[in-house]
Structure formats: C-alpha cells, structure tokens
Amino acid sequence: MTSQQTTLGEDATTAEELAEGQREISIAEFFEKNKHMLGFDSGARGLVTAVKEAVDNALDATEEAGFRPDIYVEIREVGDYYRLVVEDNGPGITKEQLPKVFGKLLYGSRFHAREQTRGQQGIGISAAVLYSQLTSGKPAKVTSRTQGSADAEYFELIIDTDTNEPEIQAERTTSWDRSHGTRIELEMEANMRARAQLHDYIKHTAVVNPHARIELREPGLDEPLKFERATDQLPAETKEIRPHPHGVELGTLIKMLGATDSYSVSGFMQGEFTRVGKKTADSVIANFRDRHFGRELGWPARNGAPSADVEADIEEALRDAISNKGADATDTFAERVANSLTERERTSYTQLVDIVGTVADEVGTETGKTFGTTVRENAVAAAWAELTQFGTDEEGDEFDRLTPTLHELVDDATSTRKDDAAVHGLAERLAQRFAGDDEPNRMRFTLSELKTLVDEAGDATEEYDDETFGDTARENIVESLWERMVTVPDEPPNVDEIAGDRDTASELLEAMRETDILAPPTDCLAPITEDLVEAGLRKEFDADFYAAATRDAEVHGGDPFVVEAGIAYGGEIEAGGTIQLMRFANRVPLVYQRGACATTNVVKRIGWRNYGLDQPGGSGMPSGPAVLSIHVASTNVPFTSESKDALASVPEIEDEIELAIREAARELKSYLNKRRSMAKRREKQDVLGRILPQMADKVAEVTGREHPNIEGAMARIMNNVGVDRERDGETVRLSVENHSDRGESLEITEIVSAEPGDLPDGVDAIEMDDEWFLNWNPDVDSGETIELEYSLPTDADADATVDGVDDEKLTVNA
Ligand SMILES: Nc1ncnc2c1ncn2[C@@H]1O[C@H](COP(=O)(O)OP(=O)(O)OP(=O)(O)O)[C@@H](O)[C@H]1O
C-alpha cells in the first residue's frame, strides 16, 4: 500500500457508508438540476422555449388530426411573473392522458414512432411545466376538449419531482368556446429580453407552415402579430415506417428478436423491418451464414494433379472406396462423379456431398443397387482426398493438390513482383493450414479465421523466406480466397436461438448492415417542397431573386431524411454584414446555437465567391443582401442536445445540406452573372447613347452632308434586337432586326389611337376604350429582319411595347 493510500485510508468512507447516501435519481430531479439541457437556462430563453414546445405540439396535434392549425399565443405580465397561454384547435387530449402528457417527463406518442414530427422525445411540454412550477410555484392550468364531447376538462397540476408523476391539484369539467383543442397556461419567472428570438421563431414558423394561422400577443406589441393562412393545403400526410435494417443497434435487435412472433430469421426480417422482402431476407441470411458457419473452400480437380489423367485417377479412387455394388453400378457411379468433378471449375466439400448424393440416387434407381450412407461417405472421402490431398505418403511421395492452386492465387493477388520461392512458400504454408487435421476436413472458415490463417502463413514466410507480405498483400489474398469460397446451405439458427446468444445476434446485425437494401420509403417524410420553400421566402422577404432546391431522400443510421434549401437575394434585404441564415428541422425554426449547428458549418465551408457572394478570407459566413434557409426533415433529426437547438454533425446529412445549398446557389450565380453582364451592357449603351449623336454631328459637319441615320447603329453595335418604326403616309412599318447571335421570340404590342387597316394574317386588332391593340409575336433568327406593315390614318398615334427580350438587349425606336 502506498503512503498516500494509507493517509487516505484513515478517514476513508466505507462502501456501506457510501451506500447509505446512494439512491435513485428521478428523471424530473435530474432535469430540475440541468434545465439548460432542455433550453430553460434563463428567464428570457425559458419563455421562448416554452412557447416553442407548446406551439410545436399544437402544430403536430392539429396536423395529425387533419385540422388546419389555428394557434393563439399570449404572453402577459402578471405581477412579478409572466403568464403564457397557448391554445390550439387540435383533437384535444383525453382526461386519462392529460395529466401524464403535462405532468410526466419522457411521456409522449412520438419517441417510438418513425415518422416526421416536430416532437420527438416526450419531454418538451412537461419540461415547460416543470420550469414554470420551479420558478413561480404555480401549477400548470390545462383545458382540453376532445372532438364531439359536450364539455372540456380542466386540470391544475404540477410534477412530483421525486416520482416524476403528475400531482393533480384541481380537476373539473368546464365549458369552452372551442369545439375541440387544448389550452395550456403557465406562469413563470421570465423577461422579454429574447423578444427578437421569439418573433423570429413565430415568423419563421409561419414561413414554413403556410397552412397555419398563428396569432401572438405580447406586452411589447400594441397590435397582435397575426400570420394568416397562405394555403388551405395541409402538409402531405406522413406514414409511420418500420425500422430499416441499416439503422438498428445490437440492443434493439435483441429486443426485437425477443418480442417477435416469427420463428425463422426470414420471417423476422420480412415482418419487422421496412424494405425487406423474400429476396432481401435471403441475401441477409446468406451473409449471416457466412458469418455464423463460415464459407467453404472449393478446389479444382485438374490443378496440381500428379497424373495427366485426373478423371481416371478420381474414378479409380472411387472404385477402390466402393465395395459390393457390382462392377457395372460401381463403374457408372465412379465415372459420373469423376466426370462431374472434372467439368466443374472448383468443388467444395458440401458441393461434393451433393454431387455424390445425386449420382448415388440416379445410379441406384438405374441399377437397382442401394448406395447407402456408408458407401456415400466413403465415396465423398475418396473424392475429397483426390481434390485436396496434401502431405507425404508412406513411401515418401508428396501429394499436394493445394499448393499449385494457392500459388497461382497468391501470385495474382499480390501486385508487386514477389520472389517466386517466397510466393511458393506462402502458398505451401497456407495449404498446410487448410489441410489441417479435422476429420472430415470440410475446409470451412469464417472471414476472421481466414485472416488469421493468412497472417500466420504470411508471418512465417516473412521469417523464413525473407520476403515481406504487407497488409495490402494479405488483404488481397484474403479477399480472393473469400470470393472463391462458397456460402454453405446449413439452416441458420432460429430467432429464439439468436435472441439468446449475443454473438450470434451480432453476426446477424453485421449481415444486415452488409447487405445492400433499398433506402427506406419516404412517405414518412413531408418536405416543404421547392415551390413552397420559395413561396415562404417571397411571403416574408421582398427580394429581387429567389431560388429553392429540394433534394431526394437519403438515409442516416436507418432514418430517411430530406434536405431543402432556399435563397432570397437583393431587393429590400439588408446589405450590410453577413447573410441571414434560417435553419429549420421538421418545420421547426431553430433560433439558438447557430454557431454549433451543422448547417452553419456547411455554409461556412462552401466557397461562396464562386457563387457571386462576398466571403472575406474565402471561408466563413458569406456577406451580402441574402437570406439562406435550410430545412432538414427526418424521422429522427439528430440534434446536439435535448433542447433541439442545433443539428449534430452527421456526415450524410452535412453532404446533403451542402448539395442542396449548392443547387440553389448555382441559380443565384447565374442570376448574378447575368445581372453583372446586363449592368455592363447598360453602361456601354449609356456611353454610346451620348457619343453616337455627337459623332453624327461631327460627320455631318466635316463632310458637309446630311446627318447620317444613327437609328439602328446602336442596335448593331450592341448586338441588340432593334425595333424601328417607319411611317410613310398611311403606311406604318415596324421592323425587327436581330443583331444578336441567337434566335429571339418577341411579344410586341402596338397600341394605336385609330382603327388600323390592311393587317396581315394572324395579327388582329382589339379595340378597348378607343384604342386598338395589335399583338404580334414574331420569331426572329439571328441576323434576320422581319417587318409588320399595316395602314393607319396619318394623324393617329402609335406606340409599341416589346417583351420577350431583356431590356438591356433591346433598342426600341418605335
Ligand atoms: N396540444 C396538444 N394536443 C394534443 N396532444 C398533445 C398536445 N401537446 C402534447 N400532446 C401529446 O403529448 C405528448 C408529449 O408532448 P411533449 O411535448 O412532452 O413531447 P413530444 O412533443 O412528443 O416530444 P419533444 O420532447 O421532442 O417535444 C405528445 O407526444 C403528444 O402525444
């Protein structure tokens, strides 16, 4: 014992004394001490979190019941406290469930459901109740009315933190003007310092939930903040899905194996998992067999045989092994088995047993002789020895059918030229290990057994033959051997056996993970969709440009997810500083911990200069008048903590976020590029507009001739589409000259103040309030000129509007 331990030992506490102080900690007690984990770390933040939890639940409940959400939020100062009321028109909560929903942490309907919902853990609203009772000492007051019931139920309750059970302080039926829904009233110590975050949360909730009507009253607002419904369309209904084989953990798998009614692995796989039909179940079982039983090595009949006539040798060995069947039956049997083996590329032990069995049955039927079990076993042993003989016989002759095959395989699998003697040495050592002493030696190995054998043989070769066989060479050898080996047909253990044995369950899990399985279905997800992402941005931001992208569904840890991104640029969006980033998870705005969020990391790592935005230093948040919104929808959103403020860094999700952003950003880039080139064009045209008349004056002055006609020159110089009018008496001629390098389709509306005549076919004049509208839609090829001619009284006015070509590429003198 060290001196320090002696000293410590003097007043050390005994295990018994320690035990007296040890007791179970209730989940409610835990969160009482760790409020920050749930987003209740301060009065300001606590109020926002309580609003968020109640509104998220209200939206989940109303949508799930198929009602268009109508949500009312009120915050009022009451003495030293703030009172929060949230009302919804959802389905209500039954009298039996209500106390648990609000008075028990970790109680909810969503934790076990694989479906896209805002709520996930069953903590949110009860944590708000806990926070309110801890800070104000007041109970939560809940009113709820289920559809069709005459009255509403009213409860006052708190959470007993020792037991994590609701303690009901008052309970009665009451009347309520809503025909169904839930109302919760919480009093808490709070302040409005996080007003900006509260407004952001409500406003952004409205952006991504255009089907909801939300009203917020709070002390700082003279008028309530109202967000009217922009669509009657509820988000697509989501379906719950079974777990995906790639997403379960070992503990869950063992639990599922214990609970299932299925007997066979195939039934279990097909019944309990999504995307598993008969074929996929078979692939999982094949992989499971490989792990559980190992695979068998197969051997060619011809390779390495000492005699040229392999077939004859095998026949002879078989004849020697069989007695009492008569010459005919014995010969036929031996010939057929030998022939079958020599025709095959390789044969494994189990395959050989099958071949012998089939031939024995056939020859038995044909000749009337019975080929019993012993005869078959002897035949298998004899033929197997012919395929795999290794060693030295009594006369000192070597029998080695394995080394030549392995030599070839090792040679192929090792890329760098190895010394041939060393390759031979390794092949021989492997052969030695494969030959083994088992009786019968079926040469059955699991992948890890195979690795060990290759390693042993490799180490020995390095030691004795002075040649290195590095990791890559060894892996390649193992891989080629494993690929050549065959899956055995043995019945896999049944569900009960697997459930009772952790190692076997782990083999099944590995097999599930390794099998290629279709991604989970996505009808459990309801993305906002590209159009609505853009519509949401248009509703809230007056910008010059909008783009949105919704990616296809992907999977992380067995849970499907979809990422969407939207960009609004320019217009009224503030230009100073970095862009605004809006983050959403399952349609819930994330307002805190932006810096810790995977979305922020991804935005920062993108090179925004490539997309036309400023990015000081080439990395980090870009700057400019832009809003970027990112939505991740999943049956299991990975948050960094229970307060659900930030997305955790899951590589699969980050990759999709990046691709979604880049998709929308590419549109922004082409918009900005075009805008830049248009601005340049405008500048050039402005200059030309000033210079051309001056040049015309000069030319006229110098040459003493008339002013040259500069109309049309501008269009030619700028490679524009020029639209010119000529009037000759009553004849009006509109000509369109395309100087650009591509064909253009124009929409020209000519408005005239008197009735036009002599209109060409296809051009009509429509009269409205003493004005005539002529619509002309010419397609003009590059370099082509097209004319519209008609007649008009000389004193009538005419004016043309041209659409279909950017203003900057158009020169109109008409
Ligand atoms: N306004 C409501 N109307 C109907 N049911 C509700 C309402 N609020 C909550 N519930 C029910 O109570 C359960 C518990 O809600 P709670 O907020 O504690 O957890 P959650 O929303 O499931 O998950 P999270 O902890 O992630 O918010 C919900 O799963 C839902 O079944």
The ligand as an SDF file (V2000), in Angstrom:
LIG
                    3D

 31 33  0  0  0  0  0  0  0  0999 V2000
  -51.6110   20.3830  -27.7780 N   0  0  0  0  0  0  0  0  0  0  0  0
  -51.6380   19.0450  -27.7740 C   0  0  0  0  0  0  0  0  0  0  0  0
  -52.6790   18.3940  -28.3290 N   0  0  0  0  0  0  0  0  0  0  0  0
  -52.7170   17.0330  -28.3600 C   0  0  0  0  0  0  0  0  0  0  0  0
  -51.7310   16.2360  -27.8760 N   0  0  0  0  0  0  0  0  0  0  0  0
  -50.6670   16.8160  -27.3130 C   0  0  0  0  0  0  0  0  0  0  0  0
  -50.5530   18.2460  -27.2270 C   0  0  0  0  0  0  0  0  0  0  0  0
  -49.4020   18.5400  -26.6150 N   0  0  0  0  0  0  0  0  0  0  0  0
  -48.7940   17.3610  -26.3490 C   0  0  0  0  0  0  0  0  0  0  0  0
  -49.5600   16.3200  -26.7590 N   0  0  0  0  0  0  0  0  0  0  0  0
  -49.2200   14.8750  -26.6150 C   0  0  0  0  0  0  0  0  0  0  0  0
  -48.3370   14.7770  -25.5310 O   0  0  0  0  0  0  0  0  0  0  0  0
  -47.1220   14.1400  -25.8680 C   0  0  0  0  0  0  0  0  0  0  0  0
  -45.9760   14.7150  -25.0790 C   0  0  0  0  0  0  0  0  0  0  0  0
  -45.6460   16.0260  -25.5100 O   0  0  0  0  0  0  0  0  0  0  0  0
  -44.2020   16.5750  -25.2530 P   0  0  0  0  0  0  0  0  0  0  0  0
  -44.0970   17.9800  -25.7140 O   0  0  0  0  0  0  0  0  0  0  0  0
  -43.8360   16.3370  -23.8230 O   0  0  0  0  0  0  0  0  0  0  0  0
  -43.2720   15.6380  -26.1290 O   0  0  0  0  0  0  0  0  0  0  0  0
  -43.1370   15.4780  -27.7050 P   0  0  0  0  0  0  0  0  0  0  0  0
  -43.7560   16.6370  -28.4080 O   0  0  0  0  0  0  0  0  0  0  0  0
  -43.6230   14.1240  -28.0590 O   0  0  0  0  0  0  0  0  0  0  0  0
  -41.5580   15.4770  -27.8750 O   0  0  0  0  0  0  0  0  0  0  0  0
  -40.4550   16.6440  -27.5480 P   0  0  0  0  0  0  0  0  0  0  0  0
  -39.9340   16.3520  -26.1970 O   0  0  0  0  0  0  0  0  0  0  0  0
  -39.4240   16.4120  -28.5860 O   0  0  0  0  0  0  0  0  0  0  0  0
  -41.1520   17.9580  -27.6690 O   0  0  0  0  0  0  0  0  0  0  0  0
  -47.0140   14.3210  -27.3660 C   0  0  0  0  0  0  0  0  0  0  0  0
  -46.2310   13.2650  -27.9250 O   0  0  0  0  0  0  0  0  0  0  0  0
  -48.4760   14.2760  -27.8020 C   0  0  0  0  0  0  0  0  0  0  0  0
  -48.9050   12.9200  -27.9300 O   0  0  0  0  0  0  0  0  0  0  0  0
  1  2  1  0
  2  3  1  0
  2  7  2  0
  3  4  2  0
  4  5  1  0
  5  6  2  0
  6  7  1  0
  6 10  1  0
  7  8  1  0
  8  9  2  0
  9 10  1  0
 10 11  1  0
 11 12  1  0
 11 30  1  0
 12 13  1  0
 13 14  1  0
 13 28  1  0
 14 15  1  0
 15 16  1  0
 16 17  2  0
 16 18  1  0
 16 19  1  0
 19 20  1  0
 20 21  2  0
 20 22  1  0
 20 23  1  0
 23 24  1  0
 24 25  2  0
 24 26  1  0
 24 27  1  0
 28 29  1  0
 28 30  1  0
 30 31  1  0
M  END
$$$$
